[in-house]
Amino acid sequence: MSALPVDNDSAILLHPHKRGLQNLDRMAQYRDDDVVDLAVVGAGAGGSVIAQRLARRGWKVVVLEKGPFWDPDRDWVSDEKGAGQAGLYWTDNRIISGDDPIELGKNNSGVGVGGSMTHFAGYVPRLHPSDFEVHSRDGVAVDWPISYEELKPSFERVERELPVAGEFWPWGDPHGYPHKPHPVAGAALVAWEGARKQGIEMHMGPVSITNGRFGNRPHCTYRGFCLEGCKVNAKASPLITHIPDAIEHGCEIRPNSFVTRVEIDDATGRAAGVRYIRDGAERRQLASAVAVCGYAIETPRLLLNSVCRRHPNGLGNAADLVGRYVMVQGAPQVAGRFPELLRMYKAPPPEITSEQFYETDERRGFARGFSIQTISPLPIGWAEHVLAEGHWGLSLREYMRDYNHWTVLGILAEFLPLPDNRVTLADEKDAFGVPVARFSYSQCDNDRAIVGYAKNMLEQIWDAAGAMDLLTIDRYAHLVGGARMGFSPDDSVVDSSHRVWGIDNLFVVDGSVMPTQGSANPALTIMALADRWARLV
Amino acid sequence: MSLRDQAHPNPHRLEHVNGTTPQMVGRYPDYDVLTQVDHWDALTRRVVLDRVERVPPIRFFTPDEAQTLKAFCDIATAQDEEPRIPILSYIDEKLEGGVGDGWQYDDLPADGEVWRMVARALDEEAGGRYADASEDVRVEIVHRFSKAELQGGVWGELNVERAWGVVMRYVVQAFYSHPWAWNEIGFGGPAYPRGYSAFGSPHLGEREPWEGEESVHYDPVRDAKKWRLD
């Protein structure tokens, strides 16, 4: 068991044999007209971490979360379709458009306390130092107004809290992890062998899954249902890594509370609180400061919906930048077929990773790069692979009967931030009468070049491993950007301390502030940014 | 082209022995995931068993739409005899519940309306009732739907390629969430609280004692091409 963090008791506030939170009965309750120190919109990777940090410092914090307060024993099922029925994904309507529309829902959204990390795979790589200076180094995208070194202590703190299991990490800024790596299942071993033969270095991890007891969180049972919500409490999500400690220090998490606008005091120009809907009634929470932590779609939507006299185009949107530069990662997957029964449904889907192609190499003909990771779809996910190559009827059934012989590698390709990849307000309205988001996405040439190169590399790995057949699916993963951090009001929505330009007490603390994304899964970076912000504020 | 071309030894003919699979075919003849229900947590057990024991009634679709779409779903998943997984019942339940998957293409209506339009379009294409057309005609129409080759009439109001993606997403979710389909493909099913201990490292192919043994090996690509299953 690795040492527990000294400033976060979440792991020991959990029950050793029940998964639900144990301190809900003593959670603080603030009144709507209490002027709390901080109102946080969204209990995901960003909002939960800042709530925990500031509650520890004695701030009165209320987190307003649109979804429910999960109890994994009561609410989650060990079933692929059942996870959606349980309500883990953001299923309110959103309109998608552009040349390459991005499907949302289960793949890249979440709702409820814990946010999308409740059903993320568990990969938690750091960004590389180069990610913070992409424009200076590679002449594309933009630099961040902060450096890797400024975020490094936050990466380290969060890695201890999750905790992260993995081998010593040789890429980016080399570092180790608090938990040793998990054993690798057969399906990933086959991929690893192919990579070795191709001269590609892969390592186990990094995953935020306990490998050994951690406080009252048990060891992983390798049941393979990470994407359906961990019923074991082995895989990290803010629900179990930060919320218990936040509650213990006087924070109120207010579930089923959908924030419809941030209110600006017309006289002072400062944020006065938030308007929200709970149990069908519109209410208003007063606050000395507001942090919007709704992620890349809902954060821009909320800022755009919060029009007022001082901000007729939405908050922070004087330069027409709110909702722009949203990024997804290109995440095609190539499956290989082997004679042995590999049964990829066992063990967590995230197992081994390569970041060998993360950085720019001019010989490849494109800027930036990609990472390679194992993925293990369950039957419905696998059927989507088979469909993607045009199979239906008998052919679909035959490929599906072959499920246990297949194993899957995927890439995360760094797509560049583009101004027209943006969230705007649609004509359609949700059940509360609030305009829904419209999300338009189109790739640029550099994006397509990375994906083409990387797919070819996965095919070579499978050839080297001795795969008999291949199946390829084009898809996307993750969402960041939309309220980006920058150097001036002309180039960004928030400054380097996450403050919305022009509104002193309004902050955005989530993945939407990221100016670039690297080829890393974003959860750890979002938590690290939240940790850093809580130290600055 | 018919689903059961007698000229070839159809790999569909893999008789399942213990438990149920769709059409009683499968690779793991002695494997019945439903013998494992005592090892599942009660909540998951209820959710999965309901799919077998409590098939929801059709409420979202009209009887005519349901007849057309049931015939479509059966062709799309090659369910040509009993036992069939009642796919359309689960699709209807989801659409009636009004909770979608979380997105809508800007050139398609909401998912439920896409389904209704597809029902109209299939009937139109069949020149009468799709369900009453010959199997050859039903297969041919689905084939052209899958290639986005249908046009005119109701098809003209849809982005046909995306509409295919929408309806097939619902179809495979309904089919491959059913434990009969898990028997067919040898999937372990729910795994809480038991988890797994034998996952193939370092010995590829090792299995839990309760997991099924495969009766025969096929390479789907070879088979699909050889027997022209597409």
Interface residues (C-beta under 8 A of the other chain):
Chain A: D73 R74 W76 V77 S78 D79 E80 K81 G82 G84 Q85 G87 Y89 W90 T91 D92 N93 R94 I95 I96 S97 P101 E103 L104 G105 K106 S109 P183 V184 A185 G186 A187 L189 V190 T221 Y222 R223 G224 F225 K231 V232 R337 P339 E340 L341 L342 R343 Y345 K346 A347 L378 P379 I380 W382 A383 E384 L387 G390 H391 W392 G393 L394 S395 L396 R397 E398 Y399 M400 R401 D402 Y403 N404 H405 R438 M468 D469
Chain B: L3 N10 P11 H12 L14 V25 G26 R27 W40 D41 L43 T44 V47 V48 I75 A76 T77 A78 V99 G100 D101 G102 W103 Q104 Y105 D106 D107 A110 V139 V142 S146 K147 G165 M168 R169 V172 Q173 F175 Y176 S177 A181 W182 E184 I185 G186 F187 G188 P190 A191 Y192 P193 R194 G195 Y196 S197 A198 F199 G200 S201 P202 H203 L204 G205 E206 R207 E211 E214 H217 Y218 D219 P220 V221 R222 D223 A224 L229 D230
